[in-house]
């Protein structure tokens, strides 16, 4: 019995083992089948990447399926959108109607959309920078659409482009080369020329705006031509005009070049060039017109007096006006009545300051007689010399054009020439006039304290408690503040005399001087700039940074490594300065962004060399430094 029981147990164990084995095999087989199914699903998913889905009749294109879908398509309408864009959301129902209409056309025309925030590769290829952007693709080539966002307008345009014989209109922008450049610009009354590089991102962004402006200006009467020059190919032409960056835009009038300082959008270019195409001087026919300018004006009044527009003096005047049309408002007259008012004869130019700036300390007007021998530059200098009164009103709107000369003595208070406050304004101004007449080498101005609150703060005068404050803006970016005290002519004169004799210390915004400054990178503050950076015994590489700047933070470890690399060089200093917390007390070191790096050679502190275009790495900075160094004991191998 016992043997029989043992045998049964053995047989049951074998059966169980066989069952378990069979189950494990089944699981393995099931797993293999599942893996195969998963693999098939993955393959299907991969295939799904190129599948074009449809949403309410609009095809959805992505980076993965865009090119495949476009193959062999004659015409496709595409909208580039962003999901969060309000204009896109508003346009959606109209776009879906357009899709339905074009689907029913003969032949049907596909309508698609691309989420530009996801399909960045496609969006970048078509230079999409705003939403929604609508493009018609004709055989894969984009045709910009900038018409109304309505079903009627878009459908009409798409059907026009879809015609078999449709061809894109020729560019309105002229293409200039060395062979046609001179002939074109020499014969144009006015033409705008863009010097570009095909690889330049800013040029690519400007291109459609420039072309739109060219089309609009070509329809003007008379038309204003716009042209472009590939500066990477036409290097000879580009070098003649000192082209060093892209895009560079220049205006030509009968071959003479002028800087373009206008906008870079199509409508702005159109407005600016339309204004530039007009005469630089407006004709005045009645004395009353000039009287009103003098009585109520806020800026210098310039009037050329001529017998006709055939006068040689008139031609010289107009050319001078063209060169300075951005800086002044010019007028001319053939009227005997106006000539009498100005006490001028034909061939003379009169410069008059507005009535509110007249004083007994200066003539009310200045006159220049234009002769055959008078040069255009002489006329320009005449304008500039008499453009501001003895004590003018400095404002943010005229600061750059009228008050760029240094030294500039500024008297700050509540300046207001309106009727109720004019008397008080002139009371303080009269005290400034008494001093200004004795210092013709300096420019004097009054300025409203609210307009220049930040400047007063930088001078340390924002909380002076005085009704009137004074500062001097000197050469090299240096500034000086008058100690707060009750203002009068004598006080102002003493301050100006002290400045002239060099007895004043400049005001410099500065962090505290570091107590320990022995690290591989010297810390420069406003108060130590001259001592460290301007030391003529040493070469100095200085980085101007801001603590919040991401690029500066990224540079920090490499810059520190650079300092360690050259720490043994006694006549070379690697330095840095927080330009957001310290004044840079020398105009030669202009900081327009962060980080900005300059090399100040021992023999050229006023002509520092800016680090531009290189790699901001230890290797890149080392190459730059060693190229310009004057004091290195030895040059390390890179």
C-alpha positions as a printed NumPy array, in Angstrom:
array([[  0.   ,   0.   ,   0.   ],
       [  2.756,   2.33 ,   0.947],
       [  4.485,   1.642,  -2.389],
       [  1.269,   2.267,  -4.281],
       [  0.773,   5.61 ,  -2.473],
       [  4.329,   6.687,  -3.257],
       [  3.828,   5.795,  -6.908],
       [  0.651,   7.872,  -7.092],
       [  2.428,  10.869,  -5.536],
       [  5.253,  10.587,  -8.085],
       [  2.8  ,  10.338, -10.975],
       [  0.822,  13.361,  -9.731],
       [  4.082,  15.364,  -9.367],
       [  5.095,  14.592, -12.916],
       [  1.67 ,  15.574, -14.177],
       [  1.787,  18.837, -12.216],
       [  5.271,  19.564, -13.53 ],
       [  4.1  ,  18.907, -17.065],
       [  1.118,  21.214, -16.525],
       [  3.307,  23.979, -15.071],
       [  5.782,  23.58 , -17.909],
       [  2.963,  23.672, -20.385],
       [  1.637,  26.888, -18.728],
       [  5.065,  28.513, -18.772],
       [  5.436,  27.598, -22.441],
       [  2.013,  29.077, -23.1  ],
       [  3.052,  32.261, -21.26 ],
       [  6.264,  32.425, -23.289],
       [  4.291,  31.909, -26.47 ],
       [  1.751,  34.506, -25.358],
       [  4.618,  36.899, -24.532],
       [  6.156,  36.337, -27.96 ],
       [  2.786,  36.984, -29.572],
       [  2.328,  40.114, -27.414],
       [  5.848,  41.347, -28.289],
       [  5.073,  40.796, -31.946],
       [  1.793,  42.7  , -31.56 ],
       [  3.583,  45.525, -29.677],
       [  6.201,  45.607, -32.403],
       [  3.443,  45.788, -35.007],
       [  1.788,  48.568, -32.99 ],
       [  5.09 ,  50.482, -32.846],
       [  5.484,  50.098, -36.587],
       [  1.909,  51.293, -37.   ],
       [  2.654,  54.259, -34.672],
       [  5.71 ,  55.123, -36.725],
       [  3.614,  54.937, -39.841],
       [  0.991,  57.102, -38.09 ],
       [  3.534,  59.95 , -37.824],
       [  3.1  ,  60.592, -41.536],
       [ -0.648,  60.111, -41.528],
       [ -2.55 ,  63.311, -42.307],
       [ -5.497,  63.783, -40.008],
       [ -8.452,  66.034, -40.668],
       [-10.241,  68.401, -38.29 ],
       [-13.514,  69.909, -39.509],
       [-12.377,  69.679, -43.117],
       [ -8.911,  71.151, -42.457],
       [ -5.885,  68.871, -42.888],
       [ -3.406,  68.8  , -39.995],
       [  0.232,  68.969, -41.113],
       [  3.294,  68.417, -38.941],
       [  7.072,  68.327, -39.28 ],
       [  6.75 ,  64.58 , -39.994],
       [  4.108,  64.589, -42.7  ],
       [  4.475,  68.01 , -44.329],
       [  6.913,  67.165, -47.135],
       [  5.292,  63.825, -47.916],
       [  1.898,  65.462, -48.226],
       [  3.172,  68.267, -50.448],
       [  4.693,  65.936, -53.028],
       [  2.909,  66.321, -56.364],
       [  0.449,  68.936, -55.076],
       [ -0.078,  71.898, -57.4  ],
       [ -1.75 ,  74.289, -54.942],
       [ -2.251,  74.035, -51.169],
       [ -3.54 ,  76.661, -48.755],
       [ -1.741,  76.566, -45.402],
       [ -2.385,  78.447, -42.169],
       [  0.395,  78.625, -39.574],
       [ -1.188,  79.195, -36.171],
       [ -0.58 ,  79.085, -32.422],
       [ -3.164,  77.435, -30.129],
       [ -3.115,  80.381, -27.699],
       [ -3.46 ,  83.057, -30.414],
       [ -6.719,  85.002, -30.135],
       [ -6.701,  86.043, -33.806],
       [ -6.231,  82.396, -34.823],
       [ -9.178,  81.281, -32.689],
       [-11.341,  84.021, -34.173],
       [-10.297,  83.019, -37.706],
       [-10.988,  79.262, -37.219],
       [-14.675,  79.179, -38.293],
       [-13.91 ,  81.254, -41.4  ],
       [-10.972,  79.008, -42.278],
       [-13.14 ,  75.895, -41.965],
       [-15.668,  77.456, -44.385],
       [-12.799,  78.171, -46.793],
       [-11.722,  74.518, -46.548],
       [-15.224,  73.325, -47.433],
       [-15.512,  75.727, -50.379],
       [-12.123,  74.788, -51.855],
       [-12.826,  71.084, -51.294],
       [-15.857,  71.435, -53.561],
       [-14.012,  73.377, -56.274],
       [-12.966,  71.697, -59.519],
       [-10.337,  70.437, -59.049],
       [-10.44 ,  70.325, -55.226],
       [ -7.748,  72.384, -53.481],
       [ -6.401,  71.07 , -50.144],
       [ -6.614,  73.38 , -47.131],
       [ -4.251,  72.648, -44.242],
       [ -3.056,  74.063, -40.957],
       [  0.236,  73.828, -39.068],
       [  0.647,  74.366, -35.326],
       [  3.784,  76.522, -35.577],
       [  4.536,  76.133, -31.869],
       [  4.952,  72.358, -32.391],
       [  6.029,  72.047, -36.047],
       [  8.896,  74.465, -35.523],
       [ 11.009,  73.078, -38.381],
       [  8.33 ,  73.774, -40.998],
       [  7.436,  77.125, -39.463],
       [ 11.104,  78.13 , -39.453],
       [ 11.513,  77.108, -43.083],
       [  8.771,  79.542, -44.067],
       [ 10.007,  82.33 , -41.724],
       [  6.775,  82.36 , -39.722],
       [  7.034,  85.08 , -37.069],
       [  3.398,  86.005, -36.403],
       [  0.022,  84.298, -36.157],
       [ -1.953,  83.496, -38.12 ],
       [  0.324,  83.446, -41.171],
       [ -1.376,  82.361, -44.393],
       [  0.605,  81.022, -47.316],
       [ -0.454,  79.554, -50.642],
       [  1.989,  76.862, -51.75 ],
       [  2.309,  76.622, -55.529],
       [  4.283,  73.49 , -56.438],
       [  5.863,  73.715, -52.98 ],
       [  6.923,  77.374, -53.354],
       [  5.292,  79.842, -50.927],
       [  3.136,  82.702, -52.172],
       [  2.513,  85.201, -49.34 ],
       [ -1.054,  86.216, -48.654],
       [ -1.629,  89.555, -46.924],
       [ -5.198,  90.327, -47.993],
       [ -8.412,  90.281, -45.995],
       [ -9.056,  87.23 , -43.793],
       [-12.418,  86.501, -45.353],
       [-13.702,  83.487, -47.237],
       [-14.375,  85.495, -50.392],
       [-10.961,  87.177, -50.554],
       [ -8.912,  84.082, -49.741],
       [-10.815,  81.705, -52.009],
       [-10.549,  84.174, -54.883],
       [ -6.784,  84.506, -54.421],
       [ -6.211,  80.737, -54.064],
       [ -8.192,  79.988, -57.235],
       [ -6.206,  82.649, -59.083],
       [ -2.894,  81.063, -58.012],
       [ -4.167,  77.555, -58.835],
       [ -4.635,  78.375, -62.535],
       [ -2.229,  76.337, -64.748],
       [ -0.81 ,  79.447, -66.444],
       [ -0.326,  81.448, -63.2  ],
       [  3.18 ,  82.741, -62.545],
       [  4.384,  84.825, -59.606],
       [  4.688,  88.507, -60.493],
       [  8.242,  89.817, -60.862],
       [  9.817,  91.322, -57.748],
       [  9.195,  95.025, -57.327],
       [ 12.594,  95.288, -55.646],
       [ 15.347,  96.008, -58.148],
       [ 18.428,  93.781, -58.06 ],
       [ 21.633,  95.793, -58.35 ],
       [ 25.107,  94.547, -59.263],
       [ 28.393,  96.272, -60.038],
       [ 27.252,  96.443, -63.671],
       [ 24.079,  98.468, -63.088],
       [ 24.573, 100.043, -59.638],
       [ 26.08 , 103.413, -60.596],
       [ 23.819, 103.931, -63.58 ],
       [ 20.743, 103.233, -61.442],
       [ 21.534, 105.348, -58.382],
       [ 23.097, 108.237, -60.341],
       [ 19.915, 108.714, -62.36 ],
       [ 17.423, 108.32 , -59.517],
       [ 16.007, 111.403, -57.804],
       [ 15.701, 109.126, -54.786],
       [ 16.192, 105.382, -54.284],
       [ 16.492, 103.163, -51.214],
       [ 19.122, 100.413, -51.399],
       [ 19.429,  97.445, -49.048],
       [ 22.807,  95.735, -48.699],
       [ 22.128,  92.193, -47.469],
       [ 23.633,  88.75 , -46.933],
       [ 21.596,  85.668, -47.977],
       [ 22.368,  83.881, -44.686],
       [ 21.449,  86.852, -42.454],
       [ 18.379,  86.218, -40.278],
       [ 17.507,  89.919, -39.977],
       [ 17.711,  90.229, -43.775],
       [ 15.326,  87.288, -44.183],
       [ 12.87 ,  88.929, -41.787],
       [ 13.12 ,  92.236, -43.63 ],
       [ 12.741,  90.703, -47.12 ],
       [  8.919,  90.352, -47.263],
       [  8.395,  93.767, -45.638],
       [ 10.847,  95.352, -48.047],
       [  9.141,  93.756, -51.049],
       [  5.69 ,  94.915, -49.875],
       [  7.024,  98.458, -49.508],
       [  8.641,  98.229, -52.954],
       [  5.287,  97.261, -54.508],
       [  3.433, 100.111, -52.828],
       [  6.08 , 102.716, -53.634],
       [  6.263, 101.544, -57.256],
       [  2.606, 102.561, -57.621],
       [  3.231, 106.026, -56.194],
       [  3.362, 109.019, -58.523],
       [  6.183, 109.549, -59.104],
       [  7.336, 106.062, -58.047],
       [ 10.113, 105.587, -55.488],
       [ 12.321, 102.61 , -56.405],
       [ 13.643, 100.18 , -53.81 ],
       [ 16.671,  98.041, -54.632],
       [ 18.881,  95.406, -53.049],
       [ 22.512,  94.355, -53.321],
       [ 23.884,  90.979, -52.25 ],
       [ 26.897,  92.332, -50.368],
       [ 28.51 ,  88.878, -50.177],
       [ 28.704,  88.784, -53.984],
       [ 29.032,  92.477, -54.843],
       [ 31.877,  93.039, -52.393],
       [ 33.362,  95.904, -54.4  ],
       [ 30.114,  97.908, -54.249],
       [ 29.59 ,  97.109, -50.566],
       [ 33.125,  98.168, -49.592],
       [ 32.695, 101.537, -51.335],
       [ 29.982, 102.397, -48.857],
       [ 31.612, 100.886, -45.773],
       [ 29.073,  98.093, -45.33 ],
       [ 30.032,  96.102, -42.244],
       [ 26.687,  94.73 , -41.024],
       [ 23.483,  93.378, -42.512],
       [ 21.037,  94.588, -43.498],
       [ 22.38 ,  98.101, -44.18 ],
       [ 19.98 , 100.54 , -45.834],
       [ 21.043, 103.698, -47.627],
       [ 19.195, 106.421, -49.499],
       [ 20.698, 107.751, -52.729],
       [ 19.78 , 111.04 , -54.36 ],
       [ 21.366, 111.446, -57.79 ],
       [ 24.222, 109.243, -56.604],
       [ 24.772, 111.014, -53.272],
       [ 24.405, 108.721, -50.287],
       [ 22.402, 109.418, -47.104],
       [ 21.761, 107.233, -44.069],
       [ 18.378, 105.541, -43.757],
       [ 17.152, 105.85 , -40.171],
       [ 13.529, 104.861, -40.692],
       [ 11.428, 101.838, -39.689],
       [ 11.847,  98.286, -40.994],
       [  8.177,  97.417, -41.49 ],
       [  6.495,  97.881, -44.882],
       [  4.121, 100.665, -43.844],
       [  6.909, 102.482, -41.998],
       [  9.256, 102.245, -44.989],
       [  6.501, 103.602, -47.257],
       [  5.749, 106.561, -44.97 ],
       [  9.405, 107.363, -44.364],
       [ 10.419, 107.208, -48.017],
       [  7.368, 109.229, -49.097],
       [  8.457, 111.925, -46.662],
       [ 12.061, 111.681, -47.86 ],
       [ 10.969, 112.029, -51.486],
       [  9.397, 115.39 , -50.77 ],
       [ 11.462, 118.573, -50.787],
       [ 13.585, 119.053, -47.643],
       [ 12.396, 122.646, -47.384],
       [  8.808, 123.944, -47.411],
       [  7.943, 127.147, -49.221],
       [  6.445, 130.033, -47.209],
       [  4.605, 132.759, -49.058],
       [  3.395, 135.101, -46.317],
       [  5.183, 136.939, -43.525],
       [  2.461, 135.792, -41.124],
       [  3.594, 132.167, -41.496],
       [  7.105, 133.043, -40.31 ],
       [  5.822, 135.304, -37.54 ],
       [  3.759, 132.442, -36.098],
       [  6.773, 130.124, -36.118],
       [  8.85 , 132.686, -34.237],
       [  6.12 , 133.566, -31.753],
       [  4.848, 130.08 , -30.89 ],
       [  7.673, 127.812, -31.996],
       [  9.825, 125.59 , -29.822],
       [ 12.807, 125.109, -32.138],
       [ 15.071, 127.121, -34.373],
       [ 13.476, 128.682, -37.484],
       [ 15.562, 128.461, -40.682],
       [ 14.468, 130.32 , -43.815],
       [ 16.3  , 130.632, -47.134],
       [ 15.44 , 133.744, -49.177],
       [ 15.738, 133.441, -52.985],
       [ 14.458, 135.103, -56.126],
       [ 13.497, 131.728, -57.677],
       [ 14.251, 128.024, -57.564],
       [ 16.72 , 128.593, -60.407],
       [ 19.118, 130.512, -58.129],
       [ 22.503, 128.841, -57.648],
       [ 22.198, 129.713, -53.938],
       [ 18.898, 127.82 , -53.784],
       [ 20.533, 124.654, -55.123],
       [ 23.307, 124.862, -52.516],
       [ 20.72 , 125.464, -49.777],
       [ 18.565, 122.493, -50.827],
       [ 21.546, 120.145, -50.916],
       [ 22.562, 121.233, -47.406],
       [ 18.959, 120.766, -46.244],
       [ 18.846, 117.251, -47.695],
       [ 21.858, 116.233, -45.659],
       [ 20.283, 117.51 , -42.422],
       [ 16.59 , 116.98 , -43.066],
       [ 16.374, 114.629, -40.066],
       [ 17.666, 117.311, -37.711],
       [ 15.933, 120.536, -38.747],
       [ 12.743, 121.933, -40.3  ],
       [ 13.695, 124.041, -43.316],
       [ 11.751, 126.719, -45.166],
       [ 12.382, 128.93 , -48.151],
       [ 10.654, 131.879, -49.753],
       [ 10.593, 133.972, -52.939],
       [  8.378, 136.579, -51.267],
       [  9.525, 140.202, -50.923],
       [  7.198, 140.528, -47.909],
       [  8.931, 137.68 , -46.059],
       [ 12.362, 138.993, -47.085],
       [ 11.455, 142.39 , -45.598],
       [ 10.321, 140.792, -42.319],
       [ 13.6  , 138.912, -42.062],
       [ 15.652, 141.913, -43.209],
       [ 17.218, 139.692, -45.826],
       [ 18.015, 139.789, -49.533],
       [ 17.776, 136.999, -52.118],
       [ 20.666, 134.567, -51.672],
       [ 20.681, 134.818, -47.866],
       [ 19.758, 132.287, -45.193],
       [ 18.34 , 133.479, -41.879],
       [ 18.365, 131.51 , -38.613],
       [ 16.034, 132.809, -35.895],
       [ 15.379, 131.46 , -32.416],
       [ 11.775, 131.359, -31.115],
       [ 10.663, 134.444, -29.234],
       [ 10.745, 132.767, -25.814],
       [ 14.509, 132.292, -26.13 ],
       [ 15.346, 135.902, -27.111],
       [ 17.547, 137.795, -24.676],
       [ 19.71 , 140.912, -24.525],
       [ 22.802, 138.715, -24.349],
       [ 22.577, 137.378, -27.911],
       [ 21.31 , 138.435, -31.354],
       [ 17.776, 137.324, -32.216],
       [ 18.868, 136.085, -35.671],
       [ 21.906, 135.206, -37.768],
       [ 22.305, 135.645, -41.527],
       [ 24.528, 133.853, -44.042],
       [ 25.023, 135.099, -47.577],
       [ 25.363, 132.197, -50.007],
       [ 27.824, 132.955, -52.799],
       [ 29.031, 130.834, -55.704],
       [ 32.071, 129.951, -53.618],
       [ 30.02 , 128.911, -50.571],
       [ 30.236, 125.157, -49.977],
       [ 27.432, 122.911, -48.817],
       [ 29.454, 122.061, -45.693],
       [ 29.725, 125.769, -44.795],
       [ 25.951, 126.078, -44.945],
       [ 25.578, 122.985, -42.762],
       [ 28.016, 124.361, -40.189],
       [ 26.032, 127.614, -40.144],
       [ 22.866, 125.677, -39.273],
       [ 24.585, 123.702, -36.525],
       [ 26.398, 126.672, -34.987],
       [ 23.222, 128.662, -34.453],
       [ 20.774, 125.813, -33.85 ],
       [ 20.403, 126.452, -30.11 ],
       [ 20.084, 129.696, -28.122],
       [ 22.497, 130.805, -25.426],
       [ 20.341, 128.938, -22.889],
       [ 17.901, 126.563, -24.512],
       [ 15.318, 124.086, -23.264],
       [ 16.774, 120.576, -23.212],
       [ 14.128, 117.841, -23.525],
       [ 14.173, 114.097, -24.241],
       [ 12.816, 114.885, -27.726],
       [ 15.7  , 117.206, -28.687],
       [ 18.48 , 115.894, -26.474],
       [ 20.336, 113.826, -29.082],
       [ 20.012, 116.388, -31.895],
       [ 20.659, 119.628, -30.012],
       [ 22.54 , 118.828, -26.819],
       [ 25.148, 116.202, -27.672],
       [ 28.091, 118.627, -27.431],
       [ 30.17 , 118.505, -24.268],
       [ 30.696, 120.045, -21.75 ],
       [ 26.984, 120.675, -21.162],
       [ 25.861, 122.685, -18.122],
       [ 22.302, 121.736, -17.163],
       [ 20.111, 123.632, -14.707],
       [ 17.191, 121.499, -13.486],
       [ 13.92 , 122.866, -12.098],
       [ 10.2  , 122.972, -12.935],
       [ 10.538, 124.187, -16.542],
       [  7.173, 125.085, -18.089],
       [  6.7  , 127.682, -20.838],
       [  2.894, 127.608, -20.719],
       [  1.225, 130.946, -19.917],
       [  0.74 , 130.316, -16.183],
       [  4.318, 129.22 , -15.515],
       [  6.341, 131.113, -18.125],
       [  7.266, 133.937, -15.749],
       [  8.755, 131.575, -13.149],
       [ 10.566, 129.596, -15.848],
       [ 12.111, 132.757, -17.318],
       [ 13.048, 134.051, -13.839],
       [ 15.486, 131.17 , -13.282],
       [ 16.569, 131.101, -16.909],
       [ 17.604, 134.776, -16.737],
       [ 20.018, 133.921, -13.912],
       [ 21.571, 131.188, -16.086],
       [ 21.898, 133.61 , -19.04 ],
       [ 24.05 , 135.983, -16.967],
       [ 26.606, 133.187, -16.509],
       [ 26.322, 131.527, -19.925],
       [ 27.333, 134.707, -21.791],
       [ 30.775, 134.54 , -20.159],
       [ 31.464, 130.891, -21.043],
       [ 30.929, 130.566, -24.815],
       [ 32.993, 127.362, -24.886],
       [ 30.274, 125.547, -22.928],
       [ 26.685, 124.713, -23.822],
       [ 24.07 , 125.812, -21.278],
       [ 20.52 , 124.498, -21.003],
       [ 17.572, 124.371, -18.645],
       [ 15.719, 121.063, -18.189],
       [ 12.551, 119.985, -16.416],
       [ 13.421, 118.006, -13.299],
       [ 10.681, 115.44 , -13.976],
       [ 11.94 , 114.782, -17.514],
       [ 15.389, 114.038, -16.125],
       [ 14.544, 112.356, -12.813],
       [ 16.9  , 109.445, -13.537],
       [ 19.733, 111.784, -14.516],
       [ 19.266, 113.762, -11.292],
       [ 19.364, 110.483,  -9.403],
       [ 22.649, 109.533, -11.091],
       [ 24.043, 112.928, -10.034],
       [ 22.977, 112.313,  -6.435],
       [ 20.618, 115.295,  -6.558],
       [ 17.202, 113.659,  -6.595],
       [ 16.717, 114.332,  -2.874],
       [ 18.68 , 117.58 ,  -2.585],
       [ 15.675, 119.522,  -1.304],
       [ 16.637, 122.475,  -3.53 ],
       [ 14.262, 124.098,  -6.014],
       [ 17.077, 124.353,  -8.56 ],
       [ 19.896, 121.841,  -9.132],
       [ 22.901, 121.927, -11.467],
       [ 25.008, 119.311, -13.195],
       [ 27.726, 119.213, -15.843],
       [ 27.904, 116.473, -18.465],
       [ 31.556, 116.407, -19.511],
       [ 33.69 , 114.592, -22.076],
       [ 34.319, 110.898, -21.628],
       [ 30.979, 110.315, -19.912],
       [ 32.073, 112.086, -16.727],
       [ 29.474, 114.073, -14.795],
       [ 29.699, 116.62 , -12.009],
       [ 27.085, 117.865,  -9.529],
       [ 26.83 , 121.218,  -7.784],
       [ 26.578, 120.884,  -4.014],
       [ 22.972, 121.607,  -2.991],
       [ 22.535, 125.241,  -2.013],
       [ 20.239, 128.167,  -2.767],
       [ 20.597, 128.941,  -6.472],
       [ 21.729, 132.27 ,  -7.883],
       [ 23.933, 133.515, -10.731],
       [ 26.956, 133.865,  -8.427],
       [ 26.56 , 130.309,  -7.154],
       [ 26.331, 128.962, -10.701],
       [ 29.357, 130.984, -11.809],
       [ 31.48 , 129.668,  -8.926],
       [ 30.509, 126.113,  -9.843],
       [ 31.358, 126.568, -13.545],
       [ 34.69 , 128.221, -12.7  ],
       [ 35.562, 125.346, -10.347],
       [ 34.743, 122.872, -13.118],
       [ 36.856, 124.812, -15.618],
       [ 39.834, 124.788, -13.235],
       [ 39.508, 121.051, -12.643],
       [ 38.682, 121.421,  -8.958],
       [ 35.576, 119.239,  -9.042],
       [ 35.442, 115.499,  -8.518],
       [ 33.211, 113.55 , -10.911],
       [ 30.118, 111.793,  -9.613],
       [ 30.516, 108.056, -10.103],
       [ 27.943, 105.426,  -9.196],
       [ 29.972, 102.747,  -7.549],
       [ 29.729,  99.684,  -5.391],
       [ 32.066,  99.642,  -2.38 ],
       [ 35.725,  99.02 ,  -3.204],
       [ 36.465,  95.316,  -2.532],
       [ 38.581,  94.788,   0.59 ],
       [ 40.203,  91.703,  -0.885],
       [ 40.815,  91.764,  -4.627],
       [ 43.59 ,  89.205,  -5.09 ],
       [ 41.626,  86.613,  -7.074],
       [ 42.472,  85.599, -10.648],
       [ 39.704,  87.937, -11.908],
       [ 39.956,  91.465, -10.502],
       [ 36.687,  93.107,  -9.493],
       [ 36.352,  96.645, -10.852],
       [ 33.865,  99.162,  -9.447],
       [ 33.101, 102.713, -10.554],
       [ 35.627, 104.239,  -8.134],
       [ 38.474, 101.919,  -9.23 ],
       [ 37.886, 101.96 , -13.004],
       [ 40.615, 104.509, -13.739],
       [ 43.032, 102.895, -11.294],
       [ 42.703,  99.379, -12.748],
       [ 41.442,  99.577, -16.331],
       [ 43.18 , 102.806, -17.365],
       [ 46.563, 101.815, -15.895],
       [ 48.995, 102.476, -18.772],
       [ 51.483,  99.989, -17.362],
       [ 49.188,  97.034, -17.896],
       [ 47.04 ,  95.366, -20.527],
       [ 43.514,  94.791, -19.225],
       [ 40.749,  92.474, -20.417],
       [ 37.484,  93.575, -18.825],
       [ 34.048,  91.989, -18.904],
       [ 31.027,  94.204, -18.26 ],
       [ 28.24 ,  92.001, -16.917],
       [ 24.933,  92.032, -15.067],
       [ 24.185,  89.559, -12.24 ],
       [ 20.819,  88.589, -13.767],
       [ 22.232,  87.946, -17.273],
       [ 22.055,  84.272, -18.332],
       [ 24.866,  84.635, -20.893],
       [ 27.079,  86.163, -18.193],
       [ 26.403,  83.25 , -15.845],
       [ 27.266,  80.797, -18.611],
       [ 30.532,  82.663, -19.297],
       [ 31.579,  82.809, -15.614],
       [ 33.45 ,  79.466, -15.314],
       [ 35.375,  80.034, -18.562],
       [ 36.232,  83.598, -17.574],
       [ 37.486,  82.418, -14.18 ],
       [ 39.583,  79.735, -15.892],
       [ 41.012,  82.426, -18.165],
       [ 41.999,  84.483, -15.132],
       [ 43.764,  81.475, -13.596],
       [ 45.558,  80.776, -16.872],
       [ 47.167,  84.222, -16.963],
       [ 47.488,  84.85 , -13.218],
       [ 51.299,  84.708, -13.399],
       [ 51.394,  87.533, -15.982],
       [ 52.266,  90.607, -13.897],
       [ 51.416,  93.103, -16.647],
       [ 48.091,  91.593, -17.672],
       [ 44.846,  91.973, -15.728],
       [ 41.707,  89.909, -16.258],
       [ 38.867,  91.972, -14.762],
       [ 35.093,  92.189, -14.535],
       [ 32.613,  94.923, -13.595],
       [ 28.921,  94.823, -12.725],
       [ 27.78 ,  97.488, -15.179],
       [ 24.274,  97.485, -13.723],
       [ 25.573,  98.694, -10.357],
       [ 28.529, 100.871, -11.422],
       [ 29.093, 103.752, -13.83 ],
       [ 31.511, 103.107, -16.661],
       [ 33.297, 106.469, -16.43 ],
       [ 34.738, 106.523, -19.947],
       [ 32.691, 106.804, -23.154],
       [ 35.237, 104.701, -25.048],
       [ 33.858, 101.633, -23.266],
       [ 30.286, 101.571, -24.512],
       [ 28.125,  98.854, -23.016],
       [ 25.071,  98.062, -25.118],
       [ 24.337,  94.572, -23.778],
       [ 25.688,  91.874, -21.51 ],
       [ 28.266,  90.535, -21.462],
       [ 30.404,  93.138, -23.242],
       [ 34.159,  92.466, -23.276],
       [ 36.933,  94.923, -24.115],
       [ 40.702,  94.626, -24.297],
       [ 42.388,  97.825, -23.064],
       [ 46.005,  97.735, -24.288],
       [ 48.631,  99.516, -22.233],
       [ 49.353, 101.888, -25.115],
       [ 45.754, 102.583, -26.145],
       [ 43.414, 103.011, -23.221],
       [ 41.18 , 105.438, -25.138],
       [ 40.879, 102.99 , -28.041],
       [ 39.835,  99.674, -26.479],
       [ 39.273,  96.666, -28.724],
       [ 35.843,  95.069, -28.415],
       [ 35.555,  91.274, -28.397],
       [ 33.072,  90.479, -31.156],
       [ 32.149,  87.367, -33.074],
       [ 34.528,  84.948, -31.347],
       [ 33.815,  81.985, -29.067],
       [ 33.387,  83.033, -25.45 ],
       [ 35.519,  80.127, -24.277],
       [ 38.949,  79.974, -22.641],
       [ 40.426,  79.151, -26.045],
       [ 38.515,  81.836, -27.931],
       [ 39.249,  84.557, -25.369],
       [ 42.919,  83.495, -25.186],
       [ 43.311,  83.886, -28.947],
       [ 41.747,  87.342, -28.804],
       [ 43.852,  88.396, -25.829],
       [ 47.154,  87.141, -27.236],
       [ 46.468,  88.725, -30.61 ],
       [ 46.239,  92.211, -29.061],
       [ 48.467,  91.91 , -25.98 ],
       [ 51.385,  94.319, -25.628],
       [ 52.76 ,  93.126, -22.272],
       [ 52.693,  89.304, -22.319],
       [ 55.906,  87.703, -21.085],
       [ 55.222,  84.562, -23.105],
       [ 52.375,  83.225, -25.191],
       [ 50.982,  79.884, -24.125],
       [ 50.25 ,  77.211, -26.689],
       [ 46.567,  76.894, -27.35 ]])
